[in-house]
């Protein structure tokens, strides 16, 4: 049982480490993804901001204050 728990923890840590990218890279990926989903003249900016925040959370980050996605 202890061995199974150790293997589970080890694999989850390596999967997380592989997914982690730099903040700037994650921001660029999310911005390009949002540009495809939302038109530039979208009147509802809150939907774009919420989607951008969710995208950044997938990469393990929070949006910085004043970030324009």
N, C-alpha and C positions, 0 to 999 in steps of 0.2 A: 504494500500500500504506500509506503514512504517512497519507494522507487518510482511508482507511477506518478505521485505528486511532484517529485523532482523533475521528471521528464516533462510533465505538463508545464511547469514553471519555466524550464529552460527553453522550450519551444515557443512559448508565448513571448519571452523576452527577445529572442532572436527575430521573431516576426515583427515586433514593434520596432526594433532597431533598423530593420531593412526598410520600413515604411517611412522613417523619419527623414525629412529633407530640410534644407535650410529655409528660413522664413521667407526670404526673397523668392526662392524657387517655388514654394507653395503659393505665395501671393500671385506670382505670374501665372501659374497653372490655373488657379481659381479665377483670375481675371479673364483669361482667355475662354474658360468654360462659361462664365457669366455673359461675356459678350455674345456668345452663340445663343444663349437662352433668352436674354433680355435685349430688346432694341435700345439703341442709344438714347432715344427721346421718350423713354418710358416715364409716364407721369408718376407712377408709384415707385419711388426710390426705396421705400422701406422693404419691399419684396426682394429687390436686388441685394440690399444690405443684409437681410436675413439669410438669403441663400449664400452670400459670400462668407458670412460668419460660420454657417454650417459646413461649408467647404473647407474653411481653414481649420475647423475642429477635427475634420477627418484626418488632417495632417498633424494634429496634435498641438495646434496653436490657437491663440485668441487674437482677434483683430486688434491692432494698435489703435489708440485713440486718434481720430482724425484721418483714418485710412480711407482713401477714395477707391472703392472697388468698382 
